[in-house]
Amino acid sequence: MTSRERYAGWRKSSYSGTGNNCVEAGRVGERRVGVRDSASGGAGPGLEFAETAWAAFLDAVRMGRHRLP
């Protein structure tokens, strides 16, 4: 199974610019999330997380717990 078949609904970060330095996330079934650099050309995710871990990370970012540029 290719990365395109395995991961559904890749979404680009709303904070990404128009260049090639974007982060995309896509679901793997019901309980996993893949994350990739859009510059990979669809070669697949660089990382894969449990859905709960990804949700906790996003919540922490929204609450300002991570220093972002």
BELDA-V780520 format. One record per backbone hydrogen bond with DSSP energy under -0.5 kcal/mol. CO is the residue of the C=O (numbers start at 1). NH is the residue of the N-H. E is the energy in kcal/mol with one decimal. If there is no record, write none. Layout:
co=CO nh=NH e=E
co=CO nh=NH e=E
//
This chain:
co=2 nh=6 e=-2.2
co=3 nh=7 e=-2.5
co=8 nh=27 e=-1.7
co=11 nh=25 e=-2.1
co=13 nh=16 e=-1.3
co=20 nh=22 e=-0.7
co=22 nh=38 e=-2.6
co=23 nh=13 e=-2.7
co=24 nh=36 e=-2.7
co=25 nh=11 e=-2.5
co=26 nh=34 e=-3.3
co=27 nh=8 e=-2.3
co=28 nh=31 e=-0.6
co=28 nh=32 e=-1.1
co=31 nh=51 e=-2.5
co=32 nh=28 e=-2.7
co=33 nh=49 e=-3.0
co=34 nh=26 e=-2.4
co=35 nh=46 e=-2.3
co=35 nh=47 e=-2.2
co=36 nh=24 e=-2.7
co=37 nh=40 e=-2.3
co=38 nh=41 e=-1.4
co=40 nh=43 e=-0.8
co=47 nh=35 e=-2.7
co=49 nh=33 e=-2.7
co=50 nh=54 e=-2.3
co=51 nh=55 e=-2.4
co=52 nh=56 e=-2.1
co=53 nh=57 e=-2.2
co=54 nh=58 e=-2.5
co=55 nh=59 e=-2.4
co=56 nh=60 e=-2.2
co=57 nh=61 e=-2.2
co=58 nh=62 e=-2.6
co=59 nh=63 e=-1.8
co=60 nh=65 e=-2.7
co=61 nh=64 e=-1.6
co=66 nh=68 e=-0.7
//
